[in-house]
């Protein structure tokens, strides 16, 4: 091979190497910045083929996709100084690669650490404004919205956007669970005692009212009975008087016969009377009439 052809091959090879070192591509899932001696000289690259000076310039690429931070649960205190174990995760993405590189050096790990600290501070701030009941149930949605707003203001300078902050789980730490459960049992016992006392009071009131109504009903019934009995006795006396006036002798005879039936003829009865007594006046009369 002649020296001229070898030199040509060397030049072509160096050209390909230079092109390889000078060209770079950016796809739709990435964003890139061009650095020159550590300083950012270009950004906002569209997807496609781009160029740089080899060795003198270099390119840093960052993902466009949404990233997730899921750290260990944090121990947080509420407004009433009640400790809670809060497990959370954060969705975020890079929106300004220049600010992101300047503030974190382009390190995703450093960005995660910075964002985790920001989120922890936001959680501490928002939980510290609320009671346990508000943080767990009543204002759960408002709590997460306020946490996101508080953290987003601080995270703006990092060139990132916080998309969502979610509370996965809120629990009492093991060292306070027993105390909390004891307080809950005592509170339930107090409420139960109050309800039982109210029930006893209501029962006594209803029983007293029932006894009162019973007494009134019995008194009214006795009064009505006495009135009816008096009216019946009056009517009976009137009937007896009317019958007696119609035939007094027969009435006397009927009453005597009724007395004989009730007094004589029972087994084992012994009746000691003078045969000439007034009781036997109809039996002593042959005609069945009084003498």
NORRA-V657543 format. One record per backbone hydrogen bond with DSSP energy under -1.0 kcal/mol. CO is the residue of the C=O (numbers start at 1). NH is the residue of the N-H. If there is no record, write none. Layout:
# NORRA-V657543
((CO & NH) (CO & NH))
This chain:
# NORRA-V657543
((2 & 6) (3 & 7) (4 & 8) (5 & 9) (6 & 10) (7 & 11) (8 & 12) (9 & 13) (10 & 14) (11 & 15) (12 & 16) (13 & 17) (14 & 18) (15 & 19) (16 & 20) (17 & 21) (18 & 22) (19 & 23) (22 & 52) (24 & 50) (26 & 48) (27 & 30) (29 & 64) (31 & 62) (33 & 60) (34 & 41) (34 & 42) (35 & 58) (36 & 39) (39 & 36) (42 & 34) (48 & 26) (50 & 24) (53 & 57) (54 & 56) (58 & 35) (60 & 33) (62 & 31) (67 & 92) (69 & 90) (74 & 86) (76 & 84) (78 & 81) (82 & 78) (84 & 76) (85 & 171) (86 & 74) (87 & 168) (87 & 169) (89 & 166) (90 & 69) (91 & 163) (91 & 164) (92 & 67) (93 & 161) (96 & 100) (97 & 101) (98 & 102) (99 & 103) (100 & 104) (101 & 105) (104 & 107) (107 & 111) (108 & 112) (109 & 113) (110 & 114) (111 & 115) (112 & 116) (113 & 117) (114 & 118) (115 & 119) (116 & 120) (117 & 121) (118 & 122) (119 & 123) (120 & 124) (121 & 125) (122 & 126) (123 & 127) (124 & 128) (127 & 130) (130 & 79) (131 & 135) (132 & 136) (133 & 137) (133 & 138) (134 & 139) (137 & 140) (139 & 143) (140 & 144) (141 & 145) (142 & 146) (143 & 147) (144 & 148) (145 & 149) (146 & 150) (147 & 151) (148 & 152) (149 & 153) (151 & 155) (152 & 156) (155 & 158) (156 & 159) (159 & 95) (159 & 96) (161 & 93) (164 & 91) (166 & 89) (169 & 87) (171 & 85) (173 & 176) (173 & 177) (176 & 180) (177 & 181) (178 & 182) (179 & 183) (180 & 184) (181 & 185) (182 & 186) (183 & 187) (184 & 188) (185 & 189) (186 & 190) (187 & 191) (188 & 192) (189 & 193) (190 & 194) (191 & 195) (192 & 196) (193 & 197) (194 & 198) (195 & 199) (196 & 200) (197 & 201) (198 & 202) (199 & 203) (200 & 204) (201 & 205) (202 & 206) (203 & 207) (204 & 208) (205 & 209) (206 & 210) (207 & 211) (208 & 212) (209 & 213) (210 & 214) (211 & 215) (212 & 216) (213 & 217) (214 & 218) (215 & 219) (216 & 220) (217 & 221) (218 & 222) (219 & 223) (220 & 224) (221 & 225) (222 & 226) (223 & 227) (224 & 228) (225 & 229) (226 & 230) (227 & 231) (228 & 232) (229 & 233) (230 & 234) (231 & 235) (232 & 236) (233 & 237) (234 & 238) (235 & 239) (236 & 240) (237 & 241) (238 & 242) (239 & 243) (240 & 244) (241 & 245) (242 & 246) (243 & 247) (247 & 251) (248 & 252) (249 & 253) (250 & 254) (251 & 255) (252 & 256) (253 & 257) (254 & 258) (255 & 259) (256 & 260) (257 & 261) (258 & 262) (259 & 263) (260 & 264) (266 & 269) (274 & 277) (277 & 280) (278 & 281) (280 & 284))
